[in-house]
Amino acid sequence: MCSHNIIRDVDVRAFFLAAGFIRIDRSGKHFGSILNWMRDGDVPLPACTSDIEELHHEAKYYLCEELAHKCEVALQMRTGPSCQVPLLTSAREEQQLISNAKKPVVKLQVNRHNNKYSYTITSDDNLLKSIELFDKICLRFNGRILFLKDVIGNTEICCWSFYGHGKKVAEVCCTSIVYASDRKHTKVDFPEARILEETLNVLLYEQNVDTELLQATRSRQRVNYNDEDDDKSVSVNSANVQVVRRLALGARSNATP
């Protein structure tokens, strides 16, 4: 059944035994899938990415070009998304990028050295959380939002800015000054709900807007964030929070391993 494929390269891939059989020096792990493809012209791909890579090599070995192509397409779909974020070098460059942008803009200014006082215990962790959230949102909305990162600004330690049609429409400053018994401290917070909310709101400045997105951003309930207290007071309907997180971070039920 498969001899017509293998014999094309018989000198390299197989040799005949005296009984007339063909000995193939390959692992038999995916040989059943190869046979089913030759019989039926289709076969379900493995769930694990490494198994798809192995099946891809076997398909190329047995000259099953269509199966090899199917594996290549599946592997490309499982490749992690990527995007490029401009790193601002001057205020003039920032102004040009924002004014010339044809889509909404989200800018994160983060510079730990813009601090006059010592940081609170949780400040470093919250600063890293903001950077991590920025990376996640970049991957989720790549192509719909222009993302900018400013690491040389001398005004803020951690601040999110949101622009639509060339104008600033919202800002989330994550730093504040707290007073201890003997000195002042700089506190960096992580208002995740507010950041995600403003990210969805800025999408209203693009031409095509999803109905579900409009319902989530037009909710009358708001996020109340208290910078003076250590605890965050959030009064948001739990259902709306789930919608915001799902839309902003792109949670998928069929996540690939």
C-alpha positions as a printed Julia matrix, in Angstrom:
257×3 Matrix{Float64}:
   0.0     0.0    0.0
   2.8     2.41   0.81
   5.53    0.8   -1.3
   4.93    3.18  -4.24
   5.87    6.12  -2.0
   8.85    4.53  -0.31
  10.37    2.93  -3.39
  10.87    6.41  -4.9
  13.79    6.81  -2.52
  14.49    3.15  -1.9
  18.26    3.51  -1.8
  18.06    5.81   1.21
  14.95    4.8    3.13
  14.48    1.05   2.79
  15.99   -2.12   1.53
  14.43   -5.39   0.46
  14.81   -8.59   2.45
  14.94  -11.98   0.87
  11.27  -12.65   1.71
  10.15   -9.63  -0.25
   9.35   -7.37   2.71
  10.58   -3.83   3.18
  12.4    -2.96   6.36
  11.92    0.68   7.43
  14.31    2.0   10.05
  11.83    4.36  11.71
   9.93    4.59  14.99
   6.48    3.03  14.89
   4.93    5.6   17.23
   3.06    7.47  14.47
   3.02    4.73  11.84
  -0.66    4.05  12.52
  -1.47    7.67  11.69
   0.53    7.4    8.48
  -1.39    4.28   7.44
  -4.76    5.86   8.27
  -3.82    8.9    6.18
  -2.98    6.65   3.21
  -6.23    4.74   3.65
  -8.66    7.59   4.3
  -6.86   10.74   3.2
  -7.32   12.35   6.6
  -6.29   11.78  10.2
  -6.79   13.74  13.43
  -3.66   15.47  14.63
  -2.27   14.8   18.11
  -3.13   17.21  20.91
   0.48   17.75  21.98
   2.66   20.12  19.95
   5.71   17.86  20.22
   3.69   14.93  18.82
   2.6    17.06  15.86
   6.25   17.89  15.19
   7.12   14.18  15.28
   4.22   13.33  12.95
   5.37   16.11  10.63
   8.81   14.5   10.33
   7.26   11.1    9.69
   4.93   12.52   7.03
   7.91   14.05   5.23
   9.79   10.76   5.45
   6.91    8.78   3.91
   6.32   11.52   1.3
   2.83   12.33   2.55
   3.02   15.95   1.43
  -0.56   16.9    2.28
  -0.25   15.5    5.81
   3.06   17.33   6.24
   1.36   20.57   5.14
  -1.48   19.98   7.58
   1.03   19.56  10.4
   2.86   22.73   9.36
  -0.37   24.76   9.43
  -1.24   23.4   12.88
   2.23   24.24  14.2
   2.03   27.78  12.83
  -1.31   28.3   14.57
   0.22   27.18  17.85
   3.13   29.54  17.6
   2.84   32.24  20.24
   1.73   35.68  19.04
   4.21   38.53  18.87
   4.16   42.27  18.37
   6.6    45.15  18.23
   6.3    48.03  20.72
   8.08   51.32  19.93
  10.38   52.46  22.72
  10.12   56.23  23.04
  13.33   58.23  22.96
  12.01   61.79  23.1
   8.88   63.83  23.7
   8.89   64.91  20.05
   8.87   61.31  18.87
   5.99   60.55  21.23
   3.94   63.45  19.91
   4.54   62.44  16.29
   3.56   58.82  16.86
   0.37   59.73  18.71
  -0.71   62.44  16.27
  -0.07   60.26  13.21
  -1.65   57.13  14.65
  -4.77   55.91  12.85
  -5.83   53.77  15.81
  -6.1    54.21  19.59
  -2.88   54.53  21.57
  -1.92   53.08  24.95
   1.32   54.29  26.52
   3.03   52.91  29.6
   5.6    55.14  31.25
   7.71   53.19  33.7
  10.91   54.48  35.28
  11.83   53.25  38.72
  14.53   55.91  39.1
  11.99   58.77  39.24
  11.72   58.34  42.97
  12.62   60.74  45.76
  11.74   58.42  48.62
  12.08   54.74  49.47
   9.53   52.31  48.08
   6.97   50.4   50.08
   7.29   46.62  50.38
   4.83   45.77  47.62
   5.87   48.48  45.16
   8.41   46.43  43.22
   5.99   43.55  42.73
   3.22   45.89  41.59
   5.57   47.59  39.15
   6.41   44.22  37.6
   2.71   43.35  37.43
   2.03   46.48  35.41
   4.8    45.6   32.97
   3.48   42.04  32.66
  -0.08   43.27  32.08
   1.18   45.66  29.42
   2.81   42.76  27.57
  -0.38   40.68  27.75
  -2.55   43.51  26.45
  -0.05   44.15  23.64
  -0.4    40.56  22.46
  -4.19   40.6   22.84
  -4.86   43.84  20.92
  -1.93   43.84  18.52
  -3.14   45.44  15.3
  -6.03   47.3   16.94
  -4.1    49.54  19.34
  -0.74   51.28  19.0
   1.28   50.52  22.13
   4.13   52.75  23.29
   6.58   52.27  26.14
   8.45   55.12  27.77
  11.35   54.17  30.05
  13.26   57.47  30.03
  10.53   59.87  31.11
  11.36   61.89  34.18
   7.88   62.7   35.45
   6.25   59.44  36.55
   7.3    56.09  37.98
   4.4    54.05  36.59
   1.64   55.68  34.59
  -0.77   54.46  31.89
  -2.0    56.95  29.29
  -4.79   56.34  26.77
  -5.24   58.31  23.53
  -7.97   58.48  20.93
  -7.93   60.55  17.74
  -4.62   62.09  18.82
  -5.88   63.32  22.22
  -5.43   61.96  25.71
  -8.75   60.55  26.93
  -7.71   58.87  30.2
  -4.8    58.32  32.53
  -4.13   55.82  35.31
  -1.31   56.85  37.62
  -0.15   53.95  39.78
   2.04   55.89  42.23
   1.32   57.87  45.34
   3.1    59.21  48.42
   2.31   57.62  51.79
   3.38   58.89  55.19
   5.02   56.64  57.75
   5.91   57.53  61.29
   9.35   58.85  60.42
   9.49   59.43  56.67
   7.66   59.5   53.37
   7.44   56.49  51.09
   6.57   56.04  47.44
   3.83   53.49  46.87
   3.23   51.77  43.53
  -0.21   50.24  43.17
  -1.64   47.85  40.6
  -5.21   48.92  39.7
  -5.72   46.11  37.21
  -9.5    46.55  36.84
  -9.14   50.25  36.06
  -6.38   49.62  33.5
  -8.41   46.95  31.72
 -11.49   49.17  31.76
  -9.67   52.11  30.18
  -8.1    49.81  27.59
 -11.56   48.7   26.51
 -12.84   52.26  26.56
 -10.1    53.45  24.22
 -11.21   50.86  21.68
 -14.32   52.96  21.2
 -12.14   55.29  19.15
 -11.64   52.76  16.37
 -14.13   52.42  13.55
 -15.54   48.94  14.15
 -16.7    48.23  17.71
 -18.12   44.94  19.01
 -21.57   45.01  20.59
 -20.33   43.06  23.59
 -17.53   45.58  24.02
 -19.98   48.47  24.01
 -22.12   46.8   26.68
 -19.1    46.23  28.9
 -17.75   49.78  28.61
 -21.1    51.57  28.86
 -21.91   50.01  32.22
 -22.95   52.57  34.81
 -20.98   50.84  37.53
 -17.52   52.25  38.04
 -14.3    51.2   39.68
 -13.54   53.12  42.87
  -9.84   52.97  43.65
  -8.44   54.41  46.86
  -4.78   55.41  46.61
  -4.47   56.3   50.29
  -5.4    52.94  51.75
  -3.46   49.73  51.37
  -6.58   47.85  50.34
  -8.33   48.44  47.02
 -12.02   49.14  47.13
 -13.66   47.86  43.95
 -17.39   48.14  43.37
 -17.95   46.4   40.07
 -20.48   43.79  39.14
 -18.7    40.42  39.03
 -20.22   39.53  35.68
 -18.87   42.73  34.13
 -15.43   42.06  35.59
 -15.37   38.66  33.89
 -16.39   40.23  30.58
 -13.67   42.88  30.91
 -10.97   40.34  31.75
 -12.04   37.99  28.96
 -12.11   40.76  26.35
  -8.88   42.39  27.51
  -6.76   39.31  28.07
  -8.41   37.1   25.46
  -9.05   34.01  27.59
  -9.84   31.02  25.39
 -11.38   27.74  26.36
  -9.41   25.84  23.71
  -5.97   27.0   24.86
  -3.13   25.07  23.3
  -0.48   23.41  25.45
